[in-house]
Amino acid sequence: MTVSTTPSAAAELVTAVHGPVLLPTDDGFAEEIAVWNVANPHRPLVAVGATSTADVAAAIRWAGRHGLPVAVQSTGHGAVRPAVDCVLITTHRMQDLTVDPAARTARAAAGVRWSKVIEAAAPHGLAPLNGSSSQVGVVGYTLGGGLGPLGRTFGFAADHVRSVEIVTADGVARTVDAGHESDLFWAVRGGKGNFGVVTAIEFDLFEVPVLTGGGIYFPATHAAEVLHAYRQWAPGLPELMNTSLAMLRLPPLPQLPEPLRGAFVVHLRVAYLGAATDAERLLAPMLSAAPALLGGVGEMPYQAVDAIHQDPVDPTPTRERGVLLGELTASTVEGLLAAAGPQVDVPLIMVELRHLGGALGRPPAVPNAVTGRDAEYSLFVIGLGVPDLVPVVDAVTGAVLAAAGDAAVPGVLMNFSGGAGPEALQANWPPADRDRLLRVKRSYDPTNVFSTNQAILA
């Protein structure tokens, strides 16, 4: 049975939820299911625009009665594979947000983007552990671990979650934390959307009295000098200094400054919790490695944090994969340059190194399922997701990741795992954690209702 051929079944769902219920033939269906990564278009049987936890629970119970899998989407940034022949629950209408400045916490419903949290927290001198783009949704990012511009200083976003409100496969709404259903609380913080639909999370906010940040662009002709300088410089940085380095192939867009338009550049990103004078002293070795094309670092309000990474804002077709590195060696740098440097013509958008360590390497006060704590760097590759280029992109991406060589360590950050399948995702965790994760999965979702996107069971 399919929903499209059973109007009575769809009518039953319409009466059960307050939000819109849309079939593929309905006006607004395409807009409702749209993704940011347009290389992975969803093809659900029905879309449910949830307005509340009750709507989410009703949609999950309805899907269970009809034997359908369930997918969930807020902003569409997290789509790494299409959701097909399922019930797609969209949560962007769920916009409740409260900030408690005394407790330094926030509670965000499933549809809230980081930009909304940043604006609400800023008047109190507080900031969340958002990602490199404030346009990403709070929930999906956090459930995948959440590696943001202040990660070395404070840790993963998932490390600072107080509680999670989640609807599991039985359609039951639960609030889980360290003292209530602690196994599920452990698993969902790092295990992404495998255990239910999260309708809200409560998390810590942090005092950020001074943020010194920005980005510095270096020309293609000095890519080797900059990458090798970064390899020598990053390991000695204090935890207050958060950095990443990316080789970018920028499009020839008129809104880009002339030196960057259509150019290959190396982009150094900096987020330092301290004064600009101290940041300049720490940055001196990188600034002396090569002449900069553009950019700089200075004190900024936290609301301007997007200026550090300058992530694209328009929907784009991409394919992505990542690995973790125990160290950044000279041979790895040479391998990255050989596979994706300015001298080769490859359909890649970005090859990025993020410096980890610091608070990212320490276990949180309340343990969770986030992986990657033994790594010192994340290597992440984004290629063009145009169908005709997919074989080339995958081959080139493989060559870039292979450059890690002996420096690679097991696992990958969940949010940077791309379209990896269940077997590959399970390999992210050591055996004991993997077994615990699968026990929780089978306990709360015995029929694998949540089997789309980054699924740990096929």
Sequence and secondary structure as in RCSB ss.txt:
>XXXX:A:sequence
MTVSTTPSAAAELVTAVHGPVLLPTDDGFAEEIAVWNVANPHRPLVAVGATSTADVAAAIRWAGRHGLPVAVQST
GHGAVRPAVDCVLITTHRMQDLTVDPAARTARAAAGVRWSKVIEAAAPHGLAPLNGSSSQVGVVGYTLGGGLGPL
GRTFGFAADHVRSVEIVTADGVARTVDAGHESDLFWAVRGGKGNFGVVTAIEFDLFEVPVLTGGGIYFPATHAAE
VLHAYRQWAPGLPELMNTSLAMLRLPPLPQLPEPLRGAFVVHLRVAYLGAATDAERLLAPMLSAAPALLGGVGEM
PYQAVDAIHQDPVDPTPTRERGVLLGELTASTVEGLLAAAGPQVDVPLIMVELRHLGGALGRPPAVPNAVTGRDA
EYSLFVIGLGVPDLVPVVDAVTGAVLAAAGDAAVPGVLMNFSGGAGPEALQANWPPADRDRLLRVKRSYDPTNVF
STNQAILA
>XXXX:A:secstr
  GGG HHHHHHHHHH SS EE TTSTTHHHHH  SBTTS  B SEEEE  SHHHHHHHHHHHHHTT  EEEESS
STT SS  BSSEEEE TT   EEEETTTTEEEEETT BHHHHHHHHGGGTEE    S TTSBHHHHHHT    TT
HHHH  GGGGEEEEEEE TTS EEEEBTTBSHHHHHHHHHHTTSS EEEEEEEE EE S EEEEEEEEEGGGHHH
HHHHHHHHGGG  TTEEEEEEEEE    TTS TTTTT EEEEEEEEESS HHHHHHHHHHHHTTS  SEEEEEEE
 GGGTHHHH    S B EEEEEEEES   HHHHHHHHHHHSTTS   EEEEEEEE  GGGGS  SS      TT 
SEEEEEEEE  GGGHHHHHHHHHHHHHTTGGGEES   GGG TT  HHHHHTTS HHHHHHHHHHHHHH TT   
 SSS S  
